[in-house]
Amino acid sequence: MNITKKDLGKSQIELTVELTVDEFKPYIPRAVEKVSAEVKIEGFRPGKATYEILKAKIGEMTILEEAAKLAVDKTVDSAIRNNVTEQIVGQPQINISKLAPENPMEYKVVLTLLPDVKLGKYKELKVKEAQAEVKDEEVEKLISELREMRGQETISESEAKDGNRVILDIEIFLDKVPVDGGQGKGTSVIIGKNYVIPGFDKHIIGAKKADVREFTLLYPAEHHDKNLAGKMAEFRVKIKDVFNRTLPEVNEEFAKGFGLKSPEELRSNIKKSILAEKQQKNEQESEGKMLEKIIEHSKFGEIPETLIKHEGEVMMSELEYSVKKQGAKFEDYLMHLGKTHAQMMLEIMPEAVKRVKVSLIIREVAKLEKISVAHEEIHKAIDDILKQYKGNEKVAERVKSHAYHDYVENNLTGKKVVEKLREWNVVK
């Protein structure tokens, strides 16, 4: 078997593998057996037709093509293992390049490699992390929201006033032309809270059920919908229902509704929750700045397009999952932004490149600093997943695979590396 190696650039190499006539010959009888088992030939049991019979029936090249597939399956792993020392990314691309009767068989293997990374300064970067603080007003704001959630409602025949919840049918126009997507049936608005644009709810005060209100309002210049931003819009609003709302007092009974003993304990828990959320946000920000600095100080070989494309697809899936988790459709979300799937993917690409670079940096730091994960940690993480999905055979099969083991190992190692980088670089 003759193998030559060629650098294609862009972090790709090509192996050309040639099998001599004698090396290729043993695969032909196996191909005959396999093909004859799949092709029905009168007078022969499956798998028993001869080479000459099959050749006359389906053509010689069909047999040779099957033999070539068998030869590739048998030889490609050793060809790669014995000729490539670099780290391979993704699956090899295999193409049979020469195939003819009584001739050597040749195939080419294109492999994508991890690019080289030369780390610059990755310690003592002195990235400052903001100190998280919680003000009393923030706690009271959340208490107020909880009261709103637990409020009791009764139908009102009176005029709408501050604090009422009103059900409306809304129509929006620009120069008397209906705005695309500007109609809302059964929209819920609480008087006293800005809805759509500031001042909208003030025009509903004093209205009763079945009343119609028409008014104009200026959309803020920074409004997300560019067609409406900074423009004067006309509104036609029909009142469907008015509800009086009674909010609960913040007392022991209210606190017990959240599994707590007193209002003081409720406020304390809310404060801790807000503080933890702020700390997490600050940690993410300082971590992002730290990694950006390390990227700036590092040099990267040419990053394969396949790596960037894969990361972009992962990010798109994460975004879609986040949108669906909030109860919206991803297609509606894109329509709201006025973007196609392809346009969104294009916007994601710069961040995808950054995430690939971060992964390469983490891998290189782990290698240089000899940071690894014990087998016990990996197996514990896998066992925890298996317990969580106990009885789900499909998940169990995936989790027990070698590929998932590698995923868990890389994930845990990455976390350890980031912890060490924070220890070396982040100043609180």
Sine and cosine of phi, psi and omega as CSV:
sin_phi,cos_phi,sin_psi,cos_psi,sin_omega,cos_omega
0.00,0.00,0.84,-0.55,-0.03,-1.00
-0.97,-0.26,0.79,-0.62,-0.05,-1.00
-0.79,-0.61,0.77,-0.64,0.10,-0.99
-0.86,-0.51,0.51,-0.86,-0.08,-1.00
-0.87,-0.50,0.71,-0.71,-0.05,-1.00
-0.72,-0.70,0.71,-0.70,0.05,-1.00
-1.00,0.09,0.87,-0.49,-0.01,-1.00
-1.00,-0.05,-0.08,1.00,-0.11,-0.99
0.98,0.21,0.07,-1.00,-0.01,-1.00
0.78,0.62,0.64,0.77,0.04,-1.00
0.86,0.51,0.59,0.80,0.06,-1.00
-0.77,-0.63,0.59,-0.81,0.12,-0.99
-0.79,-0.62,0.35,-0.94,0.01,-1.00
-0.79,-0.61,0.78,-0.62,0.13,-0.99
-0.98,-0.20,0.76,-0.64,0.14,-0.99
-0.96,-0.27,0.89,-0.46,-0.07,-1.00
-0.94,-0.35,0.85,-0.53,0.02,-1.00
-0.89,-0.46,0.79,-0.61,0.11,-0.99
-0.97,-0.23,0.77,-0.64,0.03,-1.00
-0.91,0.41,0.19,-0.98,0.03,-1.00
-0.83,0.56,-0.70,0.71,-0.02,-1.00
-0.92,0.38,-0.60,0.80,0.01,-1.00
-0.94,0.34,-0.55,0.83,-0.03,-1.00
-0.99,0.15,-0.47,0.88,-0.12,-0.99
-0.81,0.58,-0.67,0.74,-0.04,-1.00
-0.88,0.48,-0.36,0.93,-0.04,-1.00
-0.99,0.17,-0.30,0.96,-0.05,-1.00
-0.93,0.37,-0.74,0.68,0.05,-1.00
-0.86,0.51,-0.60,0.80,0.02,-1.00
-0.91,0.41,-0.62,0.78,0.03,-1.00
-0.91,0.41,-0.65,0.76,0.03,-1.00
-0.85,0.52,-0.73,0.68,0.00,-1.00
-0.88,0.48,-0.68,0.73,-0.04,-1.00
-0.93,0.37,-0.72,0.69,-0.03,-1.00
-0.92,0.39,-0.69,0.73,-0.02,-1.00
-0.91,0.41,-0.37,0.93,0.06,-1.00
-0.97,0.24,-0.37,0.93,-0.04,-1.00
-0.98,-0.18,-0.39,0.92,-0.03,-1.00
-0.97,-0.25,0.81,-0.59,-0.01,-1.00
-0.98,0.17,0.87,-0.50,0.02,-1.00
-0.83,-0.56,0.85,-0.53,-0.07,-1.00
-0.86,0.50,0.75,-0.66,0.02,-1.00
1.00,-0.06,-0.09,1.00,0.00,-1.00
-0.80,-0.60,0.66,-0.75,0.11,-0.99
-0.96,0.29,0.43,-0.90,0.01,-1.00
-0.80,0.59,0.77,-0.63,0.04,-1.00
1.00,0.05,0.04,1.00,-0.11,-0.99
-0.92,-0.38,-0.07,1.00,0.00,-1.00
-0.93,0.36,0.54,-0.84,-0.03,-1.00
-0.99,0.11,0.21,-0.98,0.02,-1.00
-0.84,0.55,-0.74,0.68,-0.06,-1.00
-0.90,0.43,-0.65,0.76,0.02,-1.00
-0.89,0.46,-0.72,0.69,0.01,-1.00
-0.90,0.43,-0.66,0.75,0.01,-1.00
-0.84,0.55,-0.69,0.73,0.01,-1.00
-0.94,0.34,-0.54,0.84,-0.08,-1.00
-0.99,0.16,-0.73,0.68,-0.14,-0.99
-0.85,-0.52,-0.13,0.99,0.01,-1.00
0.99,-0.14,0.58,-0.82,-0.08,-1.00
-0.91,0.41,-0.60,0.80,-0.08,-1.00
-0.91,0.42,-0.52,0.86,0.04,-1.00
-0.88,0.47,-0.65,0.76,0.02,-1.00
-0.92,0.39,-0.72,0.70,-0.02,-1.00
-0.90,0.45,-0.60,0.80,0.04,-1.00
-0.89,0.45,-0.66,0.75,0.05,-1.00
-0.92,0.40,-0.64,0.77,0.04,-1.00
-0.89,0.45,-0.62,0.78,0.02,-1.00
-0.90,0.44,-0.66,0.75,0.04,-1.00
-0.87,0.50,-0.69,0.72,0.01,-1.00
-0.89,0.45,-0.65,0.76,0.01,-1.00
-0.90,0.43,-0.68,0.74,0.03,-1.00
-0.88,0.47,-0.77,0.64,-0.02,-1.00
-0.82,0.57,-0.59,0.81,-0.08,-1.00
-0.99,0.16,-0.49,0.87,-0.16,-0.99
-0.94,-0.35,-0.32,0.95,-0.16,-0.99
-0.91,0.42,-0.64,0.77,-0.03,-1.00
-0.88,0.47,-0.71,0.70,-0.01,-1.00
-0.93,0.36,-0.56,0.83,0.04,-1.00
-0.88,0.48,-0.68,0.73,0.02,-1.00
-0.94,0.35,-0.75,0.66,-0.07,-1.00
-0.86,0.50,-0.61,0.79,-0.08,-1.00
-1.00,0.05,-0.15,0.99,-0.09,-1.00
-0.80,-0.60,-0.13,0.99,-0.04,-1.00
-0.82,-0.58,0.87,-0.49,0.04,-1.00
-0.98,-0.20,-0.31,0.95,-0.03,-1.00
-0.95,0.31,0.30,-0.96,0.03,-1.00
-0.98,0.19,0.84,-0.55,-0.06,-1.00
-1.00,-0.01,0.59,-0.80,0.04,-1.00
-0.90,-0.44,0.74,-0.68,0.09,-1.00
0.94,0.33,-0.24,-0.97,-0.06,-1.00
-1.00,-0.07,0.58,-0.81,0.06,-1.00
-0.92,0.38,0.54,-0.84,0.11,-0.99
-0.99,-0.16,0.87,-0.50,-0.11,-0.99
-0.91,-0.42,0.72,-0.69,0.00,-1.00
-0.66,-0.75,0.82,-0.57,0.04,-1.00
-0.97,0.22,0.88,-0.48,-0.14,-0.99
-0.98,-0.22,-0.41,0.91,0.05,-1.00
-0.64,-0.77,0.79,-0.61,-0.01,-1.00
-0.39,-0.92,0.91,-0.42,0.02,-1.00
-0.39,-0.92,0.45,-0.89,0.00,-1.00
-0.85,0.52,0.68,-0.73,0.04,-1.00
0.84,0.55,0.56,0.83,0.04,-1.00
-0.72,-0.69,0.37,-0.93,0.09,-1.00
-0.86,0.51,0.50,-0.86,0.05,-1.00
-0.97,-0.24,0.68,-0.74,-0.05,-1.00
-0.74,-0.68,0.64,-0.77,0.14,-0.99
-0.65,-0.76,0.40,-0.91,-0.02,-1.00
-0.90,-0.43,0.63,-0.78,0.01,-1.00
-0.85,-0.53,0.89,-0.46,0.06,-1.00
-0.99,-0.17,0.82,-0.57,-0.05,-1.00
-0.87,-0.49,0.69,-0.73,0.08,-1.00
-0.99,-0.12,0.73,-0.68,-0.09,-1.00
-0.92,-0.40,0.45,-0.89,0.15,-0.99
-0.92,0.39,0.73,-0.69,0.00,-1.00
-0.95,0.32,0.38,-0.93,0.07,-1.00
-0.93,0.36,0.56,-0.83,0.06,-1.00
-0.77,-0.63,0.81,-0.58,0.10,-0.99
-0.94,-0.35,0.97,-0.26,-0.03,-1.00
-0.94,0.34,0.69,-0.72,0.15,-0.99
-1.00,-0.08,-0.69,-0.73,0.00,-1.00
-0.96,0.28,0.82,-0.58,0.04,-1.00
-0.74,-0.67,0.24,0.97,0.09,-1.00
-0.74,-0.67,0.37,-0.93,0.05,-1.00
0.83,0.55,0.65,0.76,0.02,-1.00
-1.00,0.08,-0.23,0.97,0.10,-0.99
0.80,0.59,0.84,0.55,0.06,-1.00
-1.00,0.08,0.84,-0.54,-0.06,-1.00
-0.99,0.14,0.67,-0.74,0.06,-1.00
-0.92,-0.40,0.80,-0.60,-0.04,-1.00
-0.91,0.42,0.56,-0.83,0.04,-1.00
-0.99,0.11,0.79,-0.62,-0.02,-1.00
-0.98,0.19,0.71,-0.71,0.05,-1.00
-0.69,-0.72,0.52,-0.85,0.03,-1.00
-0.84,-0.55,0.82,-0.57,0.03,-1.00
-1.00,-0.01,0.42,-0.91,0.00,-1.00
-0.86,0.51,-0.58,0.82,-0.02,-1.00
-0.88,0.47,-0.56,0.83,0.00,-1.00
-0.92,0.38,-0.64,0.77,0.03,-1.00
-0.91,0.42,-0.72,0.69,-0.03,-1.00
-0.91,0.41,-0.55,0.84,0.04,-1.00
-0.89,0.46,-0.68,0.73,0.01,-1.00
-0.94,0.34,-0.60,0.80,0.09,-1.00
-0.86,0.52,-0.69,0.72,0.00,-1.00
-0.87,0.48,-0.66,0.76,0.02,-1.00
-0.91,0.42,-0.62,0.79,0.04,-1.00
-0.91,0.41,-0.62,0.78,0.06,-1.00
-0.89,0.46,-0.67,0.75,0.03,-1.00
-0.86,0.51,-0.66,0.75,-0.03,-1.00
-0.92,0.40,-0.54,0.84,-0.05,-1.00
-0.99,-0.11,0.16,0.99,-0.06,-1.00
-0.93,0.38,0.49,-0.87,0.05,-1.00
-0.98,-0.19,0.60,-0.80,-0.05,-1.00
-0.82,-0.58,0.58,-0.82,0.12,-0.99
-0.69,-0.73,0.58,-0.81,0.02,-1.00
-0.89,0.46,0.66,-0.75,0.02,-1.00
-0.86,-0.51,0.69,-0.73,0.09,-1.00
-0.99,-0.12,0.00,1.00,-0.03,-1.00
-1.00,0.08,0.04,-1.00,0.03,-1.00
-0.94,0.34,0.56,-0.83,0.02,-1.00
-0.91,0.41,0.71,-0.70,0.01,-1.00
-0.69,-0.72,0.09,-1.00,-0.03,-1.00
-0.82,0.57,0.76,-0.65,0.02,-1.00
0.99,-0.13,-0.31,0.95,0.04,-1.00
-0.94,0.33,0.46,-0.89,0.20,-0.98
-0.98,-0.22,0.76,-0.65,-0.08,-1.00
-0.84,-0.54,0.71,-0.70,0.08,-1.00
-0.99,-0.13,0.81,-0.59,-0.14,-0.99
-0.77,-0.64,0.48,-0.88,0.30,-0.95
-0.97,-0.24,0.82,-0.57,-0.12,-0.99
-0.88,-0.48,0.70,-0.72,0.15,-0.99
-0.80,-0.60,0.70,-0.71,-0.02,-1.00
-0.86,-0.51,0.68,-0.73,-0.04,-1.00
-0.75,-0.66,0.49,-0.87,0.20,-0.98
-0.86,-0.52,0.89,-0.46,-0.06,-1.00
0.80,0.61,0.69,0.72,0.06,-1.00
0.94,0.35,0.12,0.99,0.05,-1.00
-0.98,-0.20,0.80,-0.60,-0.02,-1.00
-0.84,0.54,0.70,-0.71,0.03,-1.00
-0.98,0.20,0.73,-0.68,0.03,-1.00
-0.88,0.48,0.86,-0.51,-0.03,-1.00
0.98,0.19,0.18,0.98,-0.06,-1.00
-0.99,-0.11,0.33,0.94,0.02,-1.00
-0.92,-0.39,0.72,-0.70,0.00,-1.00
-0.68,-0.74,0.84,-0.54,0.02,-1.00
-0.99,-0.16,0.71,-0.70,0.06,-1.00
0.90,0.43,0.59,0.81,0.00,-1.00
-0.98,0.22,0.72,-0.69,-0.02,-1.00
-0.99,-0.10,0.79,-0.62,0.00,-1.00
-0.73,-0.68,0.72,-0.69,0.09,-1.00
-0.98,-0.19,0.84,-0.54,-0.02,-1.00
-0.91,0.41,0.76,-0.64,-0.03,-1.00
0.96,-0.28,-0.17,0.99,0.05,-1.00
-0.87,-0.50,0.77,-0.64,-0.05,-1.00
-0.88,0.48,0.81,-0.59,0.05,-1.00
-0.82,-0.57,0.66,-0.75,-0.03,-1.00
0.91,0.40,-0.95,0.31,0.05,-1.00
-0.60,-0.80,0.42,-0.91,-0.01,-1.00
-0.82,0.57,0.69,-0.72,0.06,-1.00
1.00,-0.08,-0.17,0.99,-0.04,-1.00
-0.86,0.51,-0.74,0.67,-0.10,-1.00
-0.91,0.41,-0.44,0.90,-0.02,-1.00
-0.90,0.45,-0.49,0.87,-0.01,-1.00
-0.98,0.22,-0.15,0.99,-0.01,-1.00
-1.00,-0.09,-0.36,0.93,-0.02,-1.00
-0.85,0.53,0.74,-0.67,0.02,-1.00
1.00,-0.04,-0.14,0.99,0.00,-1.00
-1.00,0.09,0.51,-0.86,0.07,-1.00
-0.92,-0.39,0.13,-0.99,0.06,-1.00
-0.81,0.58,0.71,-0.70,0.01,-1.00
0.99,0.15,-0.13,0.99,0.07,-1.00
-0.93,0.36,0.44,-0.90,0.07,-1.00
-0.85,-0.52,0.76,-0.65,0.02,-1.00
-0.88,-0.47,0.72,-0.70,0.07,-1.00
-0.83,-0.55,0.75,-0.67,-0.05,-1.00
-0.35,-0.94,0.21,-0.98,0.04,-1.00
-0.87,-0.49,0.54,-0.84,0.03,-1.00
-0.59,-0.81,0.53,-0.85,0.04,-1.00
-1.00,-0.02,0.83,-0.56,0.07,-1.00
-0.96,0.28,0.63,-0.78,0.03,-1.00
-0.87,0.50,0.54,-0.84,-0.02,-1.00
-0.88,0.47,-0.46,0.89,-0.05,-1.00
-1.00,-0.06,0.20,0.98,-0.01,-1.00
-0.85,0.52,0.61,-0.79,-0.11,-0.99
-0.89,0.45,-0.51,0.86,0.01,-1.00
-1.00,0.08,0.95,-0.30,-0.08,-1.00
-0.90,0.43,-0.41,0.91,0.02,-1.00
-0.95,0.33,-0.39,0.92,-0.05,-1.00
-0.95,-0.31,-0.39,0.92,-0.09,-1.00
-0.82,0.57,0.80,-0.60,0.06,-1.00
0.97,0.26,0.16,0.99,-0.06,-1.00
-0.94,-0.35,0.46,-0.89,0.06,-1.00
-1.00,0.08,0.85,-0.52,-0.04,-1.00
-0.91,-0.41,0.51,-0.86,0.06,-1.00
-0.98,-0.18,0.68,-0.73,-0.01,-1.00
-0.89,-0.46,0.66,-0.75,0.16,-0.99
-0.82,-0.57,0.90,-0.44,-0.14,-0.99
-0.83,-0.56,0.80,-0.61,0.08,-1.00
-0.94,-0.33,0.77,-0.64,-0.03,-1.00
-1.00,0.09,0.85,-0.52,-0.02,-1.00
-1.00,-0.07,-0.69,0.72,-0.01,-1.00
-0.45,-0.89,0.47,-0.88,0.08,-1.00
-0.82,-0.57,0.72,-0.70,-0.01,-1.00
-0.84,-0.54,0.74,-0.67,0.21,-0.98
-0.98,0.21,0.60,-0.80,-0.01,-1.00
-0.82,-0.57,0.76,-0.66,0.07,-1.00
-0.91,-0.41,0.87,-0.49,-0.03,-1.00
-1.00,-0.06,0.62,-0.78,-0.03,-1.00
-0.94,0.34,0.48,-0.88,0.10,-0.99
-0.96,0.29,0.49,-0.87,0.04,-1.00
-1.00,0.05,1.00,0.02,-0.03,-1.00
-0.74,-0.67,-0.19,-0.98,-0.04,-1.00
-0.88,0.47,-0.62,0.78,0.00,-1.00
-0.89,0.45,-0.65,0.76,0.03,-1.00
-0.89,0.45,-0.69,0.72,0.00,-1.00
-0.90,0.43,-0.62,0.79,0.00,-1.00
-0.90,0.45,-0.46,0.89,0.06,-1.00
-0.89,0.46,-0.29,0.96,0.04,-1.00
-0.93,-0.37,0.27,0.96,0.05,-1.00
0.97,0.23,0.38,0.92,-0.03,-1.00
-0.86,-0.51,0.27,-0.96,-0.15,-0.99
-1.00,0.02,-0.52,0.86,-0.14,-0.99
-0.49,-0.87,0.30,-0.95,0.07,-1.00
-0.85,0.52,-0.57,0.82,0.00,-1.00
-0.90,0.44,-0.67,0.74,0.02,-1.00
-0.92,0.40,-0.61,0.79,0.03,-1.00
-0.88,0.48,-0.74,0.67,0.00,-1.00
-0.89,0.45,-0.64,0.77,0.01,-1.00
-0.89,0.46,-0.68,0.73,0.01,-1.00
-0.91,0.41,-0.65,0.76,0.02,-1.00
-0.90,0.44,-0.67,0.74,0.01,-1.00
-0.88,0.48,-0.68,0.73,0.02,-1.00
-0.89,0.45,-0.64,0.76,-0.01,-1.00
-0.90,0.43,-0.72,0.70,0.01,-1.00
-0.90,0.43,-0.66,0.75,0.00,-1.00
-0.88,0.48,-0.70,0.71,0.00,-1.00
-0.89,0.46,-0.63,0.77,0.01,-1.00
-0.91,0.42,-0.67,0.74,0.01,-1.00
-0.92,0.38,-0.64,0.76,0.02,-1.00
-0.89,0.46,-0.67,0.74,0.03,-1.00
-0.88,0.47,-0.67,0.74,0.02,-1.00
-0.90,0.44,-0.68,0.73,0.01,-1.00
-0.90,0.43,-0.63,0.77,0.03,-1.00
-0.90,0.44,-0.67,0.74,0.02,-1.00
-0.90,0.44,-0.64,0.77,-0.01,-1.00
-0.92,0.39,-0.71,0.70,-0.01,-1.00
-0.92,0.39,-0.60,0.80,0.03,-1.00
-0.90,0.44,-0.67,0.74,0.02,-1.00
-0.88,0.47,-0.70,0.71,0.03,-1.00
-0.89,0.46,-0.67,0.74,0.01,-1.00
-0.87,0.50,-0.75,0.66,-0.03,-1.00
-0.92,0.40,-0.58,0.82,0.06,-1.00
-0.89,0.45,-0.64,0.77,0.02,-1.00
-0.91,0.42,-0.66,0.75,0.01,-1.00
-0.91,0.42,-0.64,0.77,0.05,-1.00
-0.87,0.49,-0.69,0.72,-0.01,-1.00
-0.86,0.50,-0.59,0.81,-0.05,-1.00
-1.00,0.07,-0.11,0.99,-0.08,-1.00
-0.96,-0.26,0.36,-0.93,0.06,-1.00
-0.87,-0.49,0.69,-0.72,-0.07,-1.00
-0.87,-0.50,0.62,-0.79,0.18,-0.98
-0.94,0.34,0.07,-1.00,-0.02,-1.00
-0.90,0.44,0.86,-0.52,-0.06,-1.00
-0.99,0.14,0.80,-0.59,-0.02,-1.00
-0.87,0.50,0.64,-0.77,0.01,-1.00
-0.87,0.49,-0.56,0.83,-0.02,-1.00
-0.88,0.48,-0.61,0.79,0.02,-1.00
-0.90,0.43,-0.71,0.70,-0.04,-1.00
-0.92,0.40,-0.69,0.72,0.00,-1.00
-0.88,0.48,-0.69,0.73,0.01,-1.00
-0.88,0.47,-0.70,0.72,-0.01,-1.00
-0.91,0.42,-0.63,0.78,0.05,-1.00
-0.88,0.48,-0.66,0.75,0.02,-1.00
-0.91,0.41,-0.62,0.78,0.06,-1.00
-0.89,0.46,-0.70,0.71,0.00,-1.00
-0.90,0.44,-0.64,0.77,0.03,-1.00
-0.90,0.44,-0.65,0.76,0.04,-1.00
-0.90,0.44,-0.64,0.77,0.04,-1.00
-0.89,0.46,-0.68,0.74,0.02,-1.00
-0.90,0.43,-0.69,0.72,0.00,-1.00
-0.89,0.45,-0.67,0.75,0.03,-1.00
-0.89,0.46,-0.66,0.75,0.00,-1.00
-0.89,0.46,-0.68,0.74,0.01,-1.00
-0.91,0.42,-0.71,0.70,-0.01,-1.00
-0.91,0.41,-0.56,0.83,0.01,-1.00
-0.90,0.44,-0.46,0.89,0.02,-1.00
-1.00,0.04,0.09,1.00,0.09,-1.00
1.00,0.05,0.22,0.98,-0.01,-1.00
-0.95,-0.32,0.30,-0.95,0.09,-1.00
-1.00,-0.03,0.66,-0.75,-0.05,-1.00
-0.89,0.45,-0.59,0.81,0.01,-1.00
-0.89,0.46,-0.64,0.77,0.03,-1.00
-0.92,0.39,-0.61,0.79,0.02,-1.00
-0.88,0.47,-0.72,0.70,0.02,-1.00
-0.90,0.43,-0.64,0.77,0.00,-1.00
-0.90,0.44,-0.64,0.77,0.03,-1.00
-0.88,0.48,-0.61,0.79,0.01,-1.00
-0.99,0.16,-0.21,0.98,-0.03,-1.00
0.95,0.32,0.57,0.82,-0.05,-1.00
-0.79,-0.62,0.50,-0.87,0.13,-0.99
-1.00,0.01,0.20,-0.98,0.04,-1.00
-0.85,0.52,-0.67,0.74,-0.02,-1.00
-0.91,0.42,-0.64,0.77,0.03,-1.00
-0.91,0.41,-0.65,0.76,0.03,-1.00
-0.91,0.42,-0.66,0.76,0.03,-1.00
-0.88,0.47,-0.64,0.77,0.02,-1.00
-0.90,0.45,-0.63,0.78,0.02,-1.00
-0.92,0.39,-0.53,0.85,-0.05,-1.00
-0.96,0.28,-0.45,0.89,-0.16,-0.99
-0.79,0.61,-0.71,0.70,0.01,-1.00
-0.85,0.52,-0.63,0.77,0.04,-1.00
-0.94,0.35,-0.56,0.83,0.04,-1.00
-0.90,0.45,-0.66,0.75,0.04,-1.00
-0.87,0.49,-0.69,0.72,0.00,-1.00
-0.88,0.47,-0.68,0.74,-0.02,-1.00
-0.91,0.40,-0.59,0.81,0.07,-1.00
-0.90,0.44,-0.68,0.73,0.01,-1.00
-0.89,0.45,-0.64,0.76,0.05,-1.00
-0.87,0.49,-0.69,0.72,0.02,-1.00
-0.87,0.49,-0.66,0.75,0.00,-1.00
-0.92,0.40,-0.63,0.77,0.03,-1.00
-0.90,0.43,-0.72,0.69,-0.01,-1.00
-0.86,0.50,-0.68,0.73,0.02,-1.00
-0.88,0.48,-0.69,0.73,-0.04,-1.00
-0.94,0.35,-0.65,0.76,0.04,-1.00
-0.89,0.46,-0.67,0.74,0.03,-1.00
-0.85,0.52,-0.65,0.76,-0.01,-1.00
-0.94,0.35,-0.72,0.69,-0.05,-1.00
-0.92,0.38,-0.65,0.76,-0.08,-1.00
-1.00,-0.05,0.04,1.00,0.01,-1.00
0.82,0.58,0.73,0.69,0.04,-1.00
-1.00,-0.05,0.84,-0.55,-0.03,-1.00
-0.61,-0.79,0.09,-1.00,-0.02,-1.00
-0.88,-0.48,0.71,-0.71,0.02,-1.00
-0.94,0.35,0.51,-0.86,0.01,-1.00
-0.83,0.55,-0.57,0.82,-0.02,-1.00
-0.88,0.47,-0.63,0.78,0.01,-1.00
-0.91,0.42,-0.67,0.74,-0.01,-1.00
-0.90,0.44,-0.74,0.67,-0.05,-1.00
-0.92,0.38,-0.53,0.85,0.05,-1.00
-0.91,0.41,-0.69,0.72,0.01,-1.00
-0.88,0.47,-0.66,0.75,0.02,-1.00
-0.92,0.39,-0.67,0.74,0.03,-1.00
-0.88,0.47,-0.61,0.79,0.02,-1.00
-0.89,0.45,-0.65,0.76,0.03,-1.00
-0.91,0.42,-0.69,0.73,-0.01,-1.00
-0.89,0.46,-0.62,0.78,0.04,-1.00
-0.92,0.39,-0.63,0.78,-0.02,-1.00
-0.90,0.43,-0.58,0.81,-0.03,-1.00
-0.93,-0.38,0.59,0.81,-0.03,-1.00
-0.84,0.54,0.76,-0.65,0.01,-1.00
1.00,-0.07,-0.22,0.98,0.03,-1.00
-1.00,-0.04,0.99,-0.12,-0.10,-0.99
-0.90,0.44,-0.59,0.81,-0.02,-1.00
-0.89,0.45,-0.72,0.70,0.02,-1.00
-0.92,0.40,-0.68,0.73,-0.02,-1.00
-0.86,0.51,-0.67,0.74,-0.01,-1.00
-0.89,0.46,-0.68,0.74,0.01,-1.00
-0.92,0.38,-0.69,0.72,-0.05,-1.00
-0.91,0.41,-0.51,0.86,-0.02,-1.00
-0.99,0.12,-0.08,1.00,-0.04,-1.00
-0.96,0.29,0.38,-0.93,0.02,-1.00
-0.90,0.44,-0.61,0.79,-0.01,-1.00
-0.88,0.47,-0.65,0.76,0.00,-1.00
-0.94,0.34,-0.58,0.81,0.07,-1.00
-0.85,0.53,-0.71,0.70,0.02,-1.00
-0.90,0.44,-0.63,0.77,0.01,-1.00
-0.88,0.48,-0.73,0.69,-0.01,-1.00
-0.90,0.44,-0.68,0.73,0.00,-1.00
-0.88,0.48,-0.72,0.69,0.01,-1.00
-0.89,0.45,-0.64,0.77,-0.03,-1.00
-0.91,0.42,-0.74,0.68,-0.01,-1.00
-0.92,0.39,-0.64,0.77,0.04,-1.00
-0.89,0.45,-0.68,0.74,0.02,-1.00
-0.85,0.52,-0.68,0.73,0.02,-1.00
-0.89,0.46,-0.66,0.75,0.01,-1.00
-0.90,0.43,-0.65,0.76,0.00,-1.00
-0.90,0.44,-0.71,0.70,-0.02,-1.00
-0.89,0.45,-0.64,0.77,0.06,-1.00
-0.86,0.52,-0.69,0.72,0.01,-1.00
-0.92,0.38,-0.65,0.76,0.02,-1.00
-0.89,0.46,-0.64,0.76,0.06,-1.00
-0.89,0.45,-0.68,0.74,0.01,-1.00
-0.87,0.50,-0.62,0.79,-0.04,-1.00
-0.99,0.15,-0.41,0.91,-0.23,-0.97
-0.84,-0.54,-0.45,0.89,-0.14,-0.99
-1.00,-0.03,0.78,-0.62,0.01,-1.00
-0.93,-0.36,0.84,-0.54,-0.01,-1.00
-1.00,-0.04,0.00,0.00,0.00,0.00
